[in-house]
Amino acid sequence: MYGTRESTNSLGGADIKRGDSARMFFERFKAWTSAMPAESRPFVQTLWADVRTRLQDLETEVERLEAQKRSLEQTLEYHSSQEGSTHTVQRPGTSETVRALRQSRVEERDAKLALSESEGTVQAIKDLPQIWARARLAQYRDQDKEKSLPRRFRSIPAEKGGSCWAAKQESGHRNGYIKLNLRNTVGPTGQKIGVSPWAHQLAAVAAGQGSQLPLTTKGEYHVSHLCHNAGCINPDHVIIEPAWINEFRKFCAKAWAVRFPDGSFLDPCRCHVDGSPRCLIPTWYKPDGAAYYIVSDDGINTWGPVP
């Protein structure tokens, strides 16, 4: 019953030429199915309903491609006629999509380079003695500069690590991180350190967490600033923890703990999960009768003094 690879196919005596349109084919197919036994028609008709739809879609697609071909031929003909012209055709501008793609490739390349550099830096400093690292950070500390820090960074109680440490040099990072140049610094073994780590990396070593520092090179763990001050170099203010906890801490970035006149205390931090410590939220000692307010940050309510 199936047609052969000749110029015509046969359906119940009805020759179907390859040049026939789909409409003519359907009419002949209808006549062929009408001549079939009644019990065979439902199956063939169901099958053909799907085939017919597919054939119509193909015919529509062929028409679309032919129209596209004609359009391209016209465009080619136009450009060919312009070849002898002295007019210079300006190159089309780069689309925003292409620019974004290029930028993402550049950022991806820079991230890989930074990761490679980070791994080398971590290996160079992770085993430095805790006392040596802390003393080195103290040399970079500028206590006069700390006097001009925002109030919240100067209001962390001593039992929680005290105020933030300000670095002598200014940050060149968009997030405020401090870079330390230890390339020519001689370490406790008499050898040059040879790298330029971030201050928070050396602070993690000074906090006794150097052995965990390699976990941070893959992005699954972060060196978190519990004080929410990216420029702080106080070793008592950093901890290595899962990245998701560090992200969750952003809700406490504007929070204040409040000590009320009756002695009650409110600490709004809820980041102490999986054994992680609370954020180092500054304490405001609310005078009797003083006003206070609630800051709503992404649905998290925190108390604070009126500015």
C-alpha positions, 0 to 999 in steps of 0.5 A: 500500500505504500508508494515507491520511490518513483515519480508517482505513488498509488493510493487505491488506484489514485495516482498521486504526483509529487507535484500535487498540492497538499489539498489535492492529496487530501481529496484523493486520500479522502476518496481512498479511505471512503473505499475502505472497509468500515471497520478500518476507517476510524483508525486510518482517519485518526492517524491521518488527522495528525499527519495532515496537521504536520503536512500543513505545518510543513507547507507553511514553513516552506512558504516562510522560508521561500519568502525569507530567501526572496528577501535575502536575495533582494538584500544581496542584490542591493549591496552588490549594486552599492559595491561601486559606490564611493559611499562607505557603509558604516559598521552597525553598532554593537548591540546591548546583548553583545556588550553584556555578553562580552562583559560577562566573559570579562568578569568570568575571566577576572573571577578565575584569575582572582580565584587562582590568585586567592588560592596562592595567597591563602596557601602563603598565609594560612600557616602563619602564627596567630600572634604574628598575624595579629601583631602585623594587623596592629601595625596597620591600625590607625586609632586616630582614624577610628574616631571618625568611624560611624557611630555604630562601628564605635559602639560595639561593647568590649566584651564583643570584641570592641570597636572596629579597627580602621586601616591606615590605607584607603580601600581600593575595592568597591566593597571597602575591603583592604589590601595588605602588601606583604610581598617584601615582608619577612615572616617569622621563618625568615622568608618573605611572605611574597603575597598581598592578602586581603586584610580580612584573610590575615584577620582570619589567621590572627583569629586562629582560623588559618586552617579553614581559610582554604575553604573560602577559595571556592566560594562556598565559605566566606570570611564574614565581618560580624561587625558589617564593616568591610574595612574593619581589620579587627581579628575579633570581628571576623569568622569563617562560615558557610556563604549562605550564613554570611548572606543572611547576616545582611539583614542585621547590617543596620540593626542596633541592640537596645538596653532599656532603663529597666535593665531589659536587653533586646538583641534582634540578631537571628544569625546564630545558626549552625553554631555561628555567633551573633552579629556584633551589633552595637548597643544603644543604651536608651535613656529614660524617655528617649525616642527610639524607632524600628527599621524595617529591612526586607521584612526584618524589624530592628530597633535603633536610636533616633538619629 
